[in-house]
């Protein structure tokens, strides 16, 4: 049986709030695209951990780290987020 963790991230832009759900691999794919297209710091994304990856404390810690990662990205692109980031955060559903 394959098991994986889905991280539920709260997103806030202006008066809009919503949640997005992604696996760590989704964050990794997003990060790789942003590193190559937008020259984002390669070390910005929290590292992948193999041992104990589904332990409750690690999941909670990584959840916070991924939220900080996304907040940092949004601060780097205050006016217009790159298309790949906008899609990842589902902006098209909430921001007109």
C-alpha positions in Angstrom: 0.0 0.0 0.0 1.4 3.4 -1.0 0.7 6.2 1.4 1.3 9.8 1.1 0.6 13.0 3.0 -1.6 15.7 1.7 -0.9 19.2 3.1 -3.9 21.5 3.5 -2.7 25.1 3.2 -4.8 28.2 4.0 -4.4 30.9 1.3 -5.3 34.6 1.9 -5.3 37.3 -0.7 -7.1 40.5 0.1 -10.5 39.7 1.5 -10.4 36.2 0.0 -9.5 33.1 1.9 -9.5 29.5 0.8 -7.6 26.2 1.2 -5.5 24.3 -1.3 -4.5 20.6 -0.9 -1.2 19.4 -2.3 1.3 16.6 -1.8 4.9 17.4 -1.1 5.8 16.3 -4.6 3.4 19.0 -5.9 5.4 21.6 -4.0 8.6 20.1 -5.3 7.4 20.4 -8.9 6.3 24.0 -8.4 9.6 24.8 -6.8 11.6 23.3 -9.7 9.6 25.4 -12.2 10.1 28.6 -10.2 13.8 28.0 -9.8 14.3 27.5 -13.5 11.8 30.2 -14.7 12.0 32.9 -12.0 15.4 32.2 -10.4 13.9 31.5 -7.0 16.5 30.4 -4.3 16.9 26.6 -4.6 17.1 26.3 -0.8 13.8 28.0 -0.2 11.7 24.8 -0.2 11.9 22.7 3.0 13.9 19.5 2.2 12.3 16.2 1.5 12.5 13.8 4.5 12.2 10.1 4.1 12.5 8.7 7.7 9.4 9.2 9.8 7.7 11.2 7.0 4.2 10.4 8.2 4.8 11.0 11.9 2.4 13.6 13.3 5.1 15.9 14.5 6.9 15.9 11.2 3.7 16.4 9.3 2.8 19.4 11.5 6.3 20.9 11.2 6.4 20.5 7.4 2.9 22.0 7.1 4.2 25.2 8.8 7.3 25.2 6.7 5.3 24.8 3.5 3.0 27.7 4.6 6.0 29.9 5.2 7.4 28.8 1.8 4.2 30.0 0.0 4.0 33.2 2.0 7.6 33.9 1.0 6.8 33.3 -2.7 3.8 35.7 -2.5 6.1 38.3 -1.0 8.5 37.9 -3.8 5.7 38.5 -6.4 3.6 41.2 -4.7 1.9 42.4 -7.9 1.6 39.5 -10.2 2.3 35.9 -9.3 3.9 33.7 -11.9 1.3 31.6 -13.8 2.6 28.3 -12.3 2.2 29.7 -8.8 -1.3 31.2 -9.5 -2.4 27.8 -10.8 -0.9 26.0 -7.8 -2.8 28.3 -5.4 -6.1 28.1 -7.5 -6.2 31.9 -7.9 -8.4 31.4 -11.0 -11.2 30.2 -8.7 -11.2 33.1 -6.3 -9.6 36.2 -7.6 -11.3 38.1 -10.4 
